């Protein structure tokens, strides 16, 4: 086992490092990597059998990332970031010694260093002859120009950090251009493969004879991120000679909402064949609004990759992935119906001797009937495949039940489609399978936690279980917090769930101020909306800027309070968004009173992102709460005119919906105090920092009570130590002022 030590709260100074916002990426020009804070800072190797732990000697101020096990477990490759470069290391697991292979020169923006089938390393590097970084002239070369061809719709979602001018284009190309290099794991031999380009992916065929190389081409776009730039996919020999061009995708700046490109997409290697390419092609023009019984096809093309590809499966709905199976050339492919939310599993015989066979279909939101997911392993060639023994797949899952999660380990027979349960979590604990050590599932490692155990690893073998680790309680002063899964019902009969937390010193009958924290979700039917998706036996870990910190101040917290928006038609489900969240919120408040810990008056509501959007709506359209906290939200939907969250319609199709679903338009109705918090560097689609600034101005301008806190250098979520602590201060201070100390009428 590789144990990784992390730094939870870096200083804001780390976030303040210069960055370049280019084509939907945030890049650090000093390191030639994505802009990020230090997280992983230490490594240890633990022997599972003996329990011996060996720390790995690392450079001072280590900043580790991109760790990848060699398929045989003998080595681990990883990167270490210095202030001005990214170095490459390989850890020998036999000796616990880490050796530096490259001092600088790694370019991991699009792909991390990884292993070849023969045990060598494939690394994207900075080209030796790249030249100096482009400098921006104080005198513009000309205007930034964009054009729109009449009659051609380009309904793109609201992206941030896009290219804006020719200098941005040059800088993006300079930073992202890489040279693929294959090197021995001791670093003694290296060779370049192919030319320097903007590679987004370079992957070897399982037999190691070919490389699938994909790179970006110009023209770039100022309207969409890099993932929609022109993309060329080609197969090269292992020595860098072009074998065949597979696809040349043009700029995809005019896709339908939730649509895909036409032509060959998601090109990849079959994981257990020598060199067989797989890809998907849309049969509906890439438009999910087109009615069809054949939305996607899965195709295959063997070496030498010329001639016609063979159709392996005609999919009724949109392809959502496929995986290979250990010791077999079969595939299991998924397709997903966005309207019914049904996900279908199909077993595909690549030889074509047997027709594709459906082996499962269910509502993706139906947690109670989730059969679990395959456990994966590596083939002898280093490809990732699903574990299979005697024709049976090993599956693990959370095992959602009305009483809470009961994780399991199962075997699924592909021939008979019968399931055998090998193990299921029981008792007052939450334990889930991490990995299987014996092919038949008789030995496996779990993650284990309980109300008093913060989370450790256990080994199950021969019917016995023993702990492998003994990580201590990170905050013993909070031990004793009461945690309970609760259910209640809203006015239209929909069952709702939440996790109730009470302070450790709570006494039955005490009336506490209450925090309701939530995030709305859309569902096709009430049955799945009301399912329980938690465990009563988890450890209550309080960290970051969690609302659970309110427990330390004498509040009760109703966390993850269900706010389902239920509708059979996904096209129009949002038409009743406001009514449904108000109904759910009313049920939550009523529950706190019925259970006796709340007084129905001192109640505050809060949420992050879409939960902030919900909070503003609840304050504008109800009088259930004394105050609200809205973090990193979007409040004016006319600024996201081509859809948001699950909304598919565009503004011009239904402007009244966008207007009504914009709490900005109802700012004059927010007559309870609201606290807005937002990162000044938010990169999330649609949640521009301006959203909170304009919403605050609207509430203030219409006579409401509000406070706006803009966190320097922070993104959609907050990382800096100072930012996290200040966020907690603002939240607690706001609810202390407007919720905890709100007057309550004396009982008659």
N, C-alpha and C positions, 0 to 999 in steps of 0.2 A: 504494500500500500504506500502511495505517495501522499504524505501529509503536507498540506500547504498552509503556511501562516500568512494572514493577511492584515493589512492596516485598514481599519474600518473608516476612520474619519481623517482624511488628509487635510492639511491647512488650506485655506482659500488661496494662499499664495501659489499653490500648485495649479489651481484652476486658472489663475491669472496669467499663466504662460502664454506668449503670443500664439495665435492660431490663424490659419487661413480657411475661410469658409468657401468651399469650391464644389460645385456640382453635387450638392447634397451631402458633402463630407466636411468634417472639421479636421484639418491636418496641422501637424506641428512641423514647421519647416526646419527646425533645429535638429530634430531626430529623424526626419523623413518617415514619419509614422502618423497614425491617427492621434489626434489630440486627446489625451486621457490623463487621469491622475494615477499615482502609484497605488497599487492594491495588494499584490502578492509580494511578500518580502522575505519569506523563508521556506525551506524545504527540509523534510525528514523522510527517511525510508523506514517503514516498519515491516518486519518479517511476520507474516500472518501466523505461521506455525509456532514460533518461539515467543513472539511479542517483542523481540528486540527492536529498539528504535535507534537509528543512526542519523544524526544531523548531518546535513550537507554543507560543507564550507562554501560560502558565496562571497562575492565582492562586497565591500562596505556600501551601505545605502542601496542594497539590491532592489531592483524594480523588475520583477519577473512577469513574463506573459508567454502565451502561445506554447504551452506545454503539450507535448505529444509523446505517448508511449510508442516505442518500437513494437511491432506486432508480436515479437517473441518475448517481450518483457525485459530484455537485457539492457535497454537504454531508454533515456528520455531526452528529447531535444527541447530546448527552451530558449527564449530570448531574454536578454537583460538590457534595459534601457538606461543609458547614461544621459547627462544633460544635452549632449550633442550627437548621439549616435545610438544605434541598436546593435549589440553584440550577439553572437550566436554561441551557445554552449551545448554540450552533450554530457549527460550524467550517466555514468556506468553504475548499474544497480548492484553489481557484485561487490564493488569496492566503495560505493557511495561517494565517489570522487567526480566532480564536475570539471570538464576541460573546455577551455575557450577555443572555438574553431575559427571564428571571425571577429576581428576587432573593427567594429563598424561595418558599414557597407550593406547591411540587410535592408531590404525594402518590403516590409510586411503589410503594406496598406491594403492590398486585396487578397493576399494569400499568405498563410503562416508557413514556416518551414515544415516539411513533412517527409515521410519515409517512402522510398522506392521499394518495389517487390524484392530486390536483391539485398536490401539492408543499407543501401546508400541513401544520401539525403538530397532532396530537391528543394532549392532555396531561390527565391526571387531576390535579386541583388540590385544595388544602384549601379547603373552603367559606368564603367571606368572613364569613358570619354564624354560624360554628360555635359560638362561645361558649367559656368557660373549660374546662379539663380537669376531668373529674369528680374529686371528692375523696372519699376513703373515710372515712365516719364511724367514730369510735371505738366508737359504739354500733351494733351490728348492727340492721338493719331486721327481721331475723327469721332463721330457720334456712335453710340451703340444702337444698332438697327435690328429690328425684328419685323417680320412680315406675316400676314395671315392671308392665305389664298381663299378667295370667296367660295362658299359652298362646301368647304371642308371643315367639319367640326373637330375641335381639339379640346375635349372636356377633361382637363387634367385636374387632379386634386391639388390642394394648396400646399406647395412644397416650400421649404426654406433653404437658405444657404446655397442658392443657385449661382451659376456663373453670371456675370453682369457685363463683361467687356473683354476686349482682346487680351489685355494683360492677365485677367483671370484665366483665360483659356491657356495662355502660355505657361502660367504658373502651375495649373492643374496638370498639364502634360509633363512638365519638368519633374514634379514630385512623384507622379504615378508611373512614369516609364520605368521598366525594370528589365533586367537581363536574367533569364533562367540559368541556374548553375546546378550541376550534379556533382556532389562531392562525396568522398569516403567519410565514414563516421569518425575517423581520426583526423580529418582535415588535410591529409597529406596529398591527395589528388583532387583536382577540380577541373571541370571543363564546361565551357559555355554551350548552351543548346539554343539554337535559333537566334534571331535578331532581337535587339532591344525594342520593345513595344510597350503599350499600356496593357499589360496582361492582367486579366481579371481572374484567370484560372489556368493552371497547367497541371494535368493529372495523367499518371502513367496507366497504360493498359495492364491488366492483371499479369500478363506474361512479360511485362517490362520492355516489349519491343517497340512500342509506340507511345507518343505523347499526344493527348488532346489539348490543344492550345487555343485559348480564346482571348481576344484582345479588342479594345475599343478603337474605333476609327472616327475621323471627322466626317461630316460637320458635327460639332457639339451644339448643344441647345442651351438657351437661357430660360427655358420654360419647364424643363424636366431634369431630374437628377441623372447621374452617370449610368444608372441601371437601364436607362432607356436610350442611351447613345447607340449609334451604329456598332454592331458586334459581328466580328468574324470568328468562325469556329473552323479549325483545320487540324488534321492529323499529320504529325511529323514522325519520322523515325527517331529512335533513341539517340542517334548521332546528329539530329538536327536538320534532316532533309525533308522537304515537303512531300507528303504522300498524296494527300487529297484535301481539297477545301470542302467542308461539309455544309456550311451555311454562311450567308452574308445578310444579316438582318439590318434593314435600314433604320434610320432614326424613328423611334416609336413615340412621337409627340402628339399623336391624335388617336389614342386608343379610346374605345368606349369606356364609360365608367365601370370599373371592376372587370374590364376586358383584358385580353391577352394578345400577343402578337400572332400574326399568321405565319405559316411556314414552320420550319424546324426550331423547336425550343426545348430547353431543359436537356441538352445533349450530355450524355454521360456514358461510362463504360458499364457493361453487364459485369457484376462483381465476381462471377465464378466461371465465366468463359475466358478464353485466351485474349481475344481482342474483338469484342462484339459491341458496336455502338448502339445505344438506345436513344430515342427521343420521342417527343410528343408533338402532334400537329393538330391545330384547331380545325374543326369541320364546320364551324358556325361563323366563320369570318372573324373569330375572336370576340364576338359580341354575345354576352350572356343573355341578352334580351331576345335573341332569336330562338324561336321554338324549334326543337329538333330532338330526335331520339339518338343522335350520334354526335356528341359535342366535341369529343377528342378521339384521336387514334394514337395508339402506342406502336412504334415501328422499330425495326432492328436492321442493321447493316453490318455484315462481317468484313474483315480484311479481305482484299485491299481497298474497301470502302468506295467502290465504284458500282455502277449499275443501280437497279431499282431496290429500294428498301422493302422489306416484308412487313406487312401489318400483323402485329401480334395480337392486338385486341382493339375492338371498336367500343369505345366507352360511351355510355349513355349521358354521363355528366362530365364536369371538368376534372381532368386528372389532378390529383393532389399528392402524387409521389408513388414510388415503388421501391421494393427492397429485394435482395437476393436471399437465398436460403443455404445454410451450411450443407455441403455435400450434394448439392442439387443444381441443375441449371434452370429450375423453375423460378418464377417471380411471383410476388404478391403485390398487386397494384391497387391503388385507391382512387376512387373518383367521388366527387362531392356535389350534391345538389344544393345550390345556395338558397333555393326557395323552401324546400322541405327540411333542409339541414340534415338530410340523410347522407351517410358515408357508406360506400359499398367497397367490400374487399373481394378481389378476383384472383384466383390462382391461374397463372398463365404458364403453359408448357411451351418453352421457347423453341423446341424442335418442331412444333406444329403437329405432333402426333395426336394430341388431344385438344379438344376445343376449350377455350377459357371457361372456368367454372367458378360461379359465385360461392364464396365460403362465409359470407357475413354481410349483413346490412343492418344499420341502426341509426337512430337520431343521434347526431354527434353531441347533442346537449343532454342526452339521457344517461346520466351518470350511473344510475342503478343497474343498467344493462350493459355497461362497458365491459367487454370481455378481457380487457388488458392489452398490453403492448408487448411485442416480442423483445426478448433479451438478446443483445447482439454480442458477437465475438468477432475475432479476426480469422480469415482463412489463412492457409499456409503461405499465401502470396500477399498478405497484408490488407486484403479488402474486407470491408465491414459487412457481415452477413448475420442473418437471424439464426440463433442456435436451434438445432434440430437433432433429435435422437430417435432413431427407429420410426421415422415418419411423423414425429410429433414435435411441434414447436413449443418452446418454453415461453410462457407469458407471465408478466407481472402487472399488477394494477392496484389502484387505491381501494377498490372494493367498496364504493359508496353504498350505504344503507340508510334507512330512516333514522337509525340510532347513531350514525356517524361512520367514518371511514374504517374499514377492516381490510387492510392490504393483503394480497394473496400471491401465491406462486402456483401456476397451473401448467398442465400439458394439454395441447390441442392437437388431435389427430386429424391431419389434412385429408385422409381418405374417408373417414367416417364422420368427420366434423363433431366428434364427441370430445368433451372436456373432462379432464381429471384434475381435481384439486389436490396439490401436494402439501400445501401449507397455507394457513390463514392466521393472521394476527388475532389474538384474543386477550382478554384480561384488561386491566386498567392501564393501558399503555398504547402508544402508537408506533408501529414497527413496520417498515417497508423494505422490500428486497432491493439491494443495490447491485449485486452481481452474483452469478452462480459459479462456483468453483469446480463442481463435478458435473459432467455432461448430463447425467440423469436427474439432476436437480436435488441430489441427496445432501449436498453441502453448498451453503450459500452464505453471503454476508448481507446483513441488514443494517439500516439506520434505525436507532431506537431512541425514543424519548417518552417521557411520562411527565405528569405534573411536577415532579421533583428532579427529573433527569434532563439536562439541557440538550441532550443529543449525543449519542455515542454509537460506535459500530459494534455489532455482535456477529460471531461466527456460529452458524448452525451446522452441525455435522453429527451423523449417527444418532439423531434424536435428541442430542444435547445442544445447549447453547451457552456460550461464554463471551464475555465482553473482551473486545480487542483494544479499546481505548477507555480512558477515564477522564474525559474533559470535565472540568469543574463548572459549577453554576457561575455564570458571568455576573450575576447580580443577586447574591444571596439575600440582600436587604429587601428584595421584592418577593421572595419566596412566600407562598401562602395566598397569592392572588387567586380569587375564586373564578373559575372558568366553566361555562356551561353552554351547551348547544340548546337553543330554545326554538320553539315553533309557535306560530300564532297565525291568525287568518285575517285577511283584509275584507272589506265590505262586500266584494263581489264573489267571495268564496275561495279565492286563490290562497293556497297555503304559503306562508312566508317563513323564512329561517333567519337566524342571526346567531352570533356568538356573544354571550353576555359575560362581562367581566365585572367583578365587584372587588373593592379593596380588601386586603387581608384582614383588616380589623372590622369589617362590616358586621353589624348585628341585625338580626331579623327584625323588621319593622322600622328600621331607620329610613328616613326619606333623604335621598341624595340628589344632587344635581346630576343630570344625565347628558352624555354626549352620544348622539346617533351619528355614526360614520358609515358612508355607503357609496356605492358605485352602481349605476343602472345597467341592466343587461336586457337584451331582447330575446324573446322566446316565441316559438310557434304555438305552444299550448301550455295550459296552466299546470299540467302534471309535471313536466320537466322543470318549470319555473320554481316549483315548491320543493324540489329535492334538496336533501342535506348534503353539503359539500365541505365538511370539516370533521374533526375528531374531538371528542370531549377530553381526550387524554394527551393532547399535545402539551409540551412545555410552553409556558407563557414567556416568550422572549421579548423584552422591551428594548428597542434600539432605534437609532436614527431619529426621525422626527415623527415617530408613531403616535397616533392618538391615545395609545395605551398609557402614555406618560400622565394622562389626566388621572389615572388611578392613584398616583402618588399624591394627588392634591385633593382627594376625597370625593371624586366623581365616580359614578358608574358609567361604563362604556358599553354601548350596544354596537359592536363592530360587525362589519360586513352585513349590515341590515339589508335584507333582500329588497330591491327596488325593481322588480321585473316589469317589463313592458311587453305584454302578451298580445299577439295578433297572428291569425292564420295567414295573412297576406303580408309578407315582408316589405312589399312596396308601400303599404299604407300604415304600417304598425305605428309609426311615429305620430300619426294624426291624433292619437289618444295619449301621447307621452305625458303631458302635464297632468291629466286627470288620474292616470295610473300611478305616477310617483306620489301625488298628493294622497291618494287612497292608501298606498303602502306606508307612507310616513305617518298618517293618522293611526294606522294599525300598530305601528311601532310604539308611538307615544301611548296609546291606550294600553298596550301590553305592559309598559313600565309601571303604569298605575295599578293594573290588575295584579301584577306580581308583588306590589307593595314597596318597591325600592325607589319609585319615582313619585313625584307629586303632580305630574302633568303640566307644571308651569315652568320649572327651572330646567328647560330642555334646550340644548343647542344642537345644531346639525352642521356637518362638515363633509368635505370630500376633496379629492385631488383629481385634476384633469376633467374627465367627463363627470366625476363626482362634484367638482366645483360648479360646472354647468347646472347639474341637478340642484345644488344648494341654492344658487341664485333663483332658480325657478320656484323652489319651495318657499322661499321668503317672499317672492312676488305674488304667489298664488295661494298662499295659506297663511294662517296665523297660529300655526302649531308650535313655532319655535321662538325663543327669546332673542336668538342671535345665530349667525352663521360664520363659518370659515370656508373660504373658497381658494384653493391653491392651484395655480398653473392651469386655469381654465380658459375656455373660449365662450364668449357671450353674445357675439354678433354673427349670426350664421350667414349674413349676406357677404361676409368676408371669406367664407368657404363655400362658394356658390356651386361647386361641382360635387357636392356630397360631403358628408361628415359621418363619422362613426359608422353605423350600418345604413344610414340614409342613402338611397340610390338615386332618387330624383334630383334633378338639378334645379337651381333657383328659378329659371325661366319656365319650367314645367309647372311649378307650384309655389309661386312667390308668397302666397298666404301662409303656407307651412313654414317657410324659412322665417317669415316675419314673426309668426306666433311662437316659434321655437327659439327665438332670440330673446333671452332675458334682458338684453340691452333695451329692447323696445318697451319693456315693462319696468324700467328702472324707477319710474315714479311711483310704482306700487310696492317697492321694497321699503317697508316701514319698520323693519327690525335692523339692528346694527349688523353690518357685514364686514368682515376682515378679508381683504384680498392679499394674497402672497404670490409672487411670481419670480422666477429666475430671469435675470436680465438677458441671459444668453440662451433662452429656450429654443431648441431646434426641432421640437415636435411639430408634426404637420398640423397647421391650423391654430395652434395655441401660441400665437405671436405674443410677446410681452405687451404689445400695444393693446391686446384684448383686455387685459386687466386695467391698464391705464385709462382706456376710454370708458370702461364700465365704471370705474371709480369716479371719473369725472361726471358721468351720467347720474349716478346716485347722489353725489354731492350737489350737482347742479339742480336737482329736483327736490332738494331739501332733506335727503336721507342722511343717516349716520353711517360712516364708512371709514376704513383705514386702508391705506395701500402700502405694502412693503415690497420693494423691489430688491432682490438679492444679487449683489455684484458677482459677475462671472458664473452664476449658476445656470444649469440647464433645466430640462423639464422636471427632473428629480434633483434633489439637492445633495451635494457630496461634502462640501467643505465643513470642517469642524465648527468654525465660527457661524456659518450659515445655519447649520442644523441646530445649534444651541440657541441662536437668535429666533429661529422659527418656533421652537418650543416655548421660548419666553413670550413671543407675541400671541401664540395660541392660548396659552394658559392665562395670560394677563387679560386677553379679550373676553374669554368666557368667565373668568372671575368677576370682571366688571359687569358684564351684561347677562350672565346666566346664574352663576352661583349666588350672587348677592341680590338677585331680583326678588322683589317682595312677593310673598305668598299669602293669599287670603286666609285668615284664621278659620279653622273648622268650626261649624256651628254645632 
